[in-house]
Amino acid sequence: MAVAIGMMSPGPVVITATFVGYLVAGFWGSLISTVGIFLPSFLLVLIVAPLLARHRKNPNVQGFVKGPMRQQ
């Protein structure tokens, strides 16, 4: 029942992973599984954001971020 409710709410992967971690190892299992879900994306943002800020004025990077221009 708890997994079904978790799938209906926002962030079902995080909620389900935390719940399964809790079922397997209690509080510490839920904490470890939640950190395991959030840590990779958090580290990616910490690593990539300064790189993007450093190259913000580069026309090639701007073109990549904006994507192809549509013809009018």
C-alpha positions as CSV (number, residue, x, y, z in Angstrom):
1,M,0.0,0.0,0.0
2,A,2.8,2.5,0.9
3,V,4.6,1.9,-2.4
4,A,1.3,2.5,-4.3
5,I,0.8,5.8,-2.5
6,G,4.4,6.7,-3.1
7,M,3.9,6.2,-6.8
8,M,1.0,8.7,-6.9
9,S,2.9,11.5,-5.2
10,P,5.6,13.7,-6.7
11,G,9.0,12.2,-6.7
12,P,7.9,8.5,-6.7
13,V,11.5,7.2,-7.2
14,V,12.8,9.0,-4.1
15,I,9.8,8.1,-2.0
16,T,9.9,4.4,-3.1
17,A,13.7,4.2,-2.6
18,T,13.5,5.7,0.9
19,F,10.6,3.3,1.8
20,V,12.5,0.2,0.5
21,G,15.6,1.4,2.4
22,Y,13.5,1.6,5.5
23,L,12.0,-1.8,5.0
24,V,15.5,-3.3,4.5
25,A,17.5,-1.6,7.3
26,G,15.2,0.7,9.2
27,F,16.0,4.4,9.7
28,W,19.6,4.1,8.6
29,G,18.6,2.2,5.4
30,S,16.1,5.0,4.5
31,L,18.8,7.6,5.2
32,I,21.4,5.9,3.1
33,S,19.0,5.2,0.2
34,T,17.8,8.8,0.2
35,V,21.4,10.2,0.2
36,G,22.2,7.7,-2.6
37,I,19.4,9.1,-4.7
38,F,20.2,12.8,-4.1
39,L,24.0,12.9,-3.9
40,P,24.8,12.2,-7.6
41,S,22.6,15.0,-9.0
42,F,23.8,17.3,-6.2
43,L,27.4,16.7,-7.1
44,L,26.8,17.0,-10.8
45,V,25.3,20.5,-10.3
46,L,28.2,21.5,-8.0
47,I,30.7,20.4,-10.7
48,V,29.0,21.5,-13.9
49,A,27.6,24.9,-12.7
50,P,31.0,26.6,-12.4
51,L,32.1,25.3,-15.8
52,L,29.0,26.7,-17.4
53,A,29.5,30.0,-15.6
54,R,33.1,30.2,-16.8
55,H,32.1,29.6,-20.5
56,R,28.9,31.6,-20.5
57,K,30.2,34.2,-23.0
58,N,31.6,31.7,-25.4
59,P,29.4,31.8,-28.7
60,N,29.8,28.0,-29.2
61,V,28.5,27.2,-25.7
62,Q,25.6,29.7,-26.2
63,G,24.7,28.0,-29.5
64,F,24.8,24.6,-27.8
65,V,22.6,25.7,-25.0
66,K,20.1,27.6,-27.1
67,G,19.8,24.9,-29.7
68,P,19.2,25.2,-33.5
69,M,17.5,28.4,-34.7
70,R,14.3,27.9,-36.5
71,Q,13.9,29.6,-39.9
72,Q,11.2,32.3,-39.9
